[in-house]
Amino acid sequence: VLSPLPKNSPRDRLGLARWLVSPDHPLTARVFVNRLWQSVFGIGMVKTTEDFGIMGESPSHPDLLDWLAVDFMESGWNIRHIVDLMVTSATYRQSGFIPPAAFAKDPDNRLLARGPRRRLDAEVIRDQVLAVSGLLHPAVGGKSVRPYQPEGIWRVVAFAGSNTRQFKADTGDSLYRRSVYTFWKRTSPPPSMAAFDAPTREQCTVRRERTNTPLQALTLMNDPQFVEAARHFAQRTLLHAPDDLARIRWMYRTALIRPPARADEIELLAAVKDFRRVFGAAEDDAKKLIATGDSKPDPSLAPRELAAWTMAANLLFNRDDFINQN
């Protein structure tokens, strides 16, 4: 089943490493390429990404998997090359739209007759919101950080005297680091991440389950991280564009990388007018909304106007085509 160790190879970890990447042992390349395929298309050619054994599922496209594995090895194990090959392919660039009859025949898109469509991972959603808002702090490396979480969340699962018994959020740039740097208590993972099916990290998880629940929308609408990001995005919008229509068009291009359709413009413009009317009659509510988070609102902007556009930005963050890969 498996090739022997290379000749004259030491019987230690170095020998094992050489054996794993030997051209005579293609399983490593096949497993890794399949994981890359899963990250791009949402499901691996071998659906059981974590199990290539007899209990696992057979590949949907075995010849393609073998070809990619060989190309991966011959490219010098170049991950960027394989990912580029996948995302520039005609298969990946197909529309995600599918007629009902075709969906009934192939609901999981195992035949690759349409482009991939799936909800983004929890970490990607948070990082994307921070990037679009302009809050993301791009520093690389350093110690773990503690972004917003509910107060007292660690107390009920911590041992007495534990140094992680009390949760205290960081301040400043640490709140806006990429999610890979988030300090993670395995017995009490960040609720905003758990809502979007992030694993607890108590065990290795190669393939995540994806759910669709009202809690996800409630998190995007109410979690301080997302409300603050919406307000910061609104600030950028108000300072960038001179009128309502220009602001809407700029927000769509920034958040969704496309211009809005006429229906989108009409819908969001009507929403902004409604929000202005609501906050015009409740200025204290407007001030409370824009005060969410550690960063401060721009004092040059009227609270009513900033609050109205904060809600508009929050609507965009909740759109199906913002949190899903299409």
N, C-alpha and C positions, 0 to 999 in steps of 0.2 A: 504493500500500500504506500509506504513512504520510502524515499531513496535513502541509501546509507550515508553516513557521515563522509565528508570529503576525505580523500587520502591524505595522510600525514597531518590531519587536523587534530589539534590538542583536545583531550577529553575534559573540557571545561566550558565555561560560558562563552569564550571566544569561539571555540569549535561549534557550539550550538548556534551562535549568531551567524557564522559562515554557512552553516547548513541551512538555516532559515531563509537566507537570501541567495542560495545556490540556484543557478539556472535549471538544475535537475530536480528542484523542489518547488514547483509552481504554486503550491497551495497558499503560501504566504501572500504572493502577489494577487491571487484570485480573491482571497478573503479581503484584502485591503481595497482592491478595486471595487469589490461589491459594496463595501462600506461607503466609498466615495459616491458610487451610483445611488445608494440610498440617500445620501445627503443632498444630492442634486435632484433626483426624481421622486423622492419621498418613500420609495420602497425598493429594496434590492432586487437584482435579478434572481438571487437566492433570497426568498422572502425572510427566512429564518437567518438573519444576518449573524446571529450569535451562535449558530449551529450548522456547520457544514458536514456533520456526520450522518449516520444512517437514520437518525431521528429527525433530521432537517428536511426542508423542502427542496426538490430538484430545481435547478435554474430554469427560468423561463426562456432564456436565450443562451444556451451553453456555448455555442460557437463564438458569440460576441464576447462573452465573459472570458473565454480562453484567449481571444485575440487581444483584448484590452490588457490582460495580465502579461502577455508576452511583450506587448508594446511598452507597458510600464517598466518591465525589467530592462528592455533594450534602451529605454530613454535614460537609464541610470537612476531608476526609481524616482523619477521627477513627478512629484505630486501636481505641481502647477500645470505641467504639460497635459496630464490626464484630465484634470478638471476643465482646462481650456478646451480640450477635445470634446468633452461632454456638453458644455454649455454653448458651444458654437455649432453643434450638430443640428441638422434639420429636425431631428426627433425632438430635441429639447425646445426648439423655437416654434413648435406648433402651438396653435391656439388651445386653451384649456376647455373651450366650449365643446359640448357633446350632445347630440340629439338623444332624446329618451330611449329610442330603440337601440342605439349603439350602447348606451349606458347599461341597458338590461343585459346585453350580451357580455360586456366586459366592464363591470363596475369598478374594479381595482386598477384598470388601465394596464393589465399585464401584457397586452398586445402592443402597447405604445402607439395607439392610433390617435392620441391627442397629447397635448403638452401636460406636464405635471401641474397639479393644483393641490395645495395642502396648506394648513395653517403653520405659520412660522413657529419656531421653538421659543420658549419663554424668554431665554436670554437674548435672542435676536430681536424680539419685539421690544424689549426694554432698550436695548442699544440703539435700535432704529429710531425710537421716539426721542431719545436723548440727542442723537445725531441730527435729526430733522429740526429739533427745537433750537439747536445751537449750544446746548448745555454740555454735550459730551466732552469729557476731559481725556485727550488722547494719549496721555503719558503711558509708557510701556514699562512694566516691571514694578517692583516695590512690594510692600506688605499688603495684606488683605485689607479691604475697607468694609464699612458697615453702613450701607444706605438705609433709607427709611424702612422701618418695620413697626408693627404695633407695640406700644409700650408694655413691658412686662411679659412679652411672649416667651422668653426663655425660662422664666421663674418656675413654672409648673413641671418642667422636665429636667431641671438641673439639680445636682447634688448640693447639699449644704456646703458652703465654703468653696464651691467651684468658681473658677475665674470667668466662667461664661454663664453665671446665674442671672446677672443683670444685663439687659441689652441697653446700650446707649448708642444712638446713631451718630455717625461722624458729622462734620460740618465742612463747608467749603468745597473744594474740588473733589474731595474723597467721595462725596455723594453722587458724583457724576462720572465715576470711572466705569469702564466696560464691565459687564456682568461677570466676566471670567475672574475678576479680582474680588468678588463679593465673598466675605467671610461666611462660611456655611456651617451651621450647627445641624448635624445630621438628624438628630432627634426632634428638631424644630426648624424645618427649612423655611425660607422666606415665603409667606403666604401668597404674595403676588406671583412668585415663580410656581408654586404648587398649583395655583389656579389654572396655569397654562401647561400642566402636566410635566413639569420638570421633575426628574427623579429625586428621591431624598438623598442619594449618594451613600446610602447604607450598604449598597451592593452595586457592582458594575452593571450598567444598563446600556446595552448596545442599540436596542430598538425601543423607542418610546411609543407609548400609546397616545392617541390624540382624541380628546373629547371636545364637545361643544356644549357649554353650559352657560346659563345666565350670569353666573359668578364671574366669568371672564369679562363680560361687558361691564359689570358693576365695578370690577377692578380698574378697567381702563377709564371709567368715568370718575372714580372717586379716590383712587390711591394717590397720596400726596405727590409721589414721583411723577405720575402722569398728568395731574392737574398743574403742577409747577411747570412741567415741560410745555403744556398747552399754553400757559400764560407767557412763557418765554418765546414760543413760536409766534404768538399774537403780537408781542412787542416787536419782534423782527419784521413782521408783516406791516404793522402800522408805520414803522420808521422807513420801510423800503418803498412802499407804494402810496400814491397820492389819493386814490379814491377807492370806493368799495369794489368795483368791478376789477380794477387792476390788482387789488389785494387778493381777491378770490382766485384770480388766474395765477398769481405768484405762489399762493399757498398750494394749489394743486400741482404746479410744476415742481415745487420743492418737496412735497410729501409723496406724491404719486408718480412723479417723473412723466407727466403727461398733461396736456391742456385740458381744462374742464369742458365737457359737453355743454350745450346751451341749457339743457335741463339741470345740469349740476349748478350752473351759475344762478339760475332762477331760484333753485331750492336753497342754496346757501345764503343768497342775498335776502331771501324772505326770513330765514332763521336769524340772521344778524339783526334785522329790523325788529323782530320779536324780542330778542335778547336786549336790545337797546331800550325798548319800552318797559320790559320787566325791571332792568337795573336802574332805569331812570326814576322809577317809583320806589326803589329800594337801594339807595346808594350805600348804606351800611353793608348790605349783602354783597354788593360789588367789591367794596374794600376788603371784606373778609375773604372772598374768593381769590382775589389777586395777591393776598398776603400769604397764600399757601406755599409752604416750602421754606428752605433756608435762604435762598436768594431773594433780593428785594425787587419789587416792581419799579419800573422806570417812573420817577416822579414827574417827568414832563408830560406824561400821558394821562388823560382824564380817566378816573377809575371806571366810570360807566362804559366808556368806549373800550377800554382794555378788557374789562370783564366780558363784554359782548363778543369780542373777537377771541377771547380765551375759550369761550364755549364753542365758537365756530371751529377753532383748532381742535378742541376735544372731539367734536363730531367727526372730523377727518381721521383722527387717531382710532376711532371706532369703526371706520368703514371696513367692509369685507375685503376690499382690494388693497387695504393698507396692512392688514394683519395676515393676509394669505398670499402665498406664492401662486401667481397665475401664469 
